[in-house]
Amino acid sequence: MWDPPRSSGGLPLTGFKIYRALNSTEFIYVPSTPNEVNSAIITFTDNSVTAGFIHSYRISAMNMLFEGI
């Protein structure tokens, strides 16, 4: 679960993108998450984790023009 950003760049939020890193490697976009199209969803359950590895996540908010970082 995460908190929405304090500012959306003056435009309404359209959704979030989720990125995952395995054992502190580079973050890779997790495609086809419902968060891409629904700004009301602020949780994510990752059903494709690999046991015995550390998974890290980054969440990026989107509006109709930009993706935040």
N, C-alpha and C positions, 0 to 999 in steps of 0.2 A: 504494500500500500504506500502511496506517496501523496504529497500535497500538491495541488495545482500551483502553477507559478504565480508570483505576486503581480506580474505584468504580462500581458499577452501581445505587446507591441501595438496596442490600440485597436486590435481586431479580436473578434470572438475566437476562443479556442475551438479547434475542429477535432482534436484528438491528441494521442501520444504515440511515439514510437519507442520500442524497447530494444535495447542492445545488450548482448550477453558476452562475457569473456570467460574462458575456461582456464583455470590456474594462472590468472593474471596475464593472459596473452591479450592480443588486440580485441577490441569490442566489435562484434559482428551483429548486424541487424537481424532481429528475430521476425521474419516475415509472417504475414497473414494473421496478425493478432487483432482482436476486435477493437483494441485501443486506437488503432489507426483512424477509425471512423467515428468514434464515440468519445467525446470529451468528458462525459459523465462517469466513465469507468476509470477508477483510480487504483485498481488492483490487477495483479497478473499472477497466474499459477503456471509455472513452467513444468509441463509434463514430460519434457525430453531431457532432463538432467542426467548426468552420468554419475553413478555412485562412486564414491571415493575421490572425487575431484571437487575443487572449490570453484563455484560459479559466482561471478560478480555481474551486476546489472547497472545500466544507465538508462534513464528515462528522458526522452526529449519531447517537449510540448510543441504542438503545431498550430498555426493559424492558417488562413487560406493562402498566405503568401510565403511564409517562412517556417523553417523548423529551428527551434531553439537548441542551444547546446549547453 
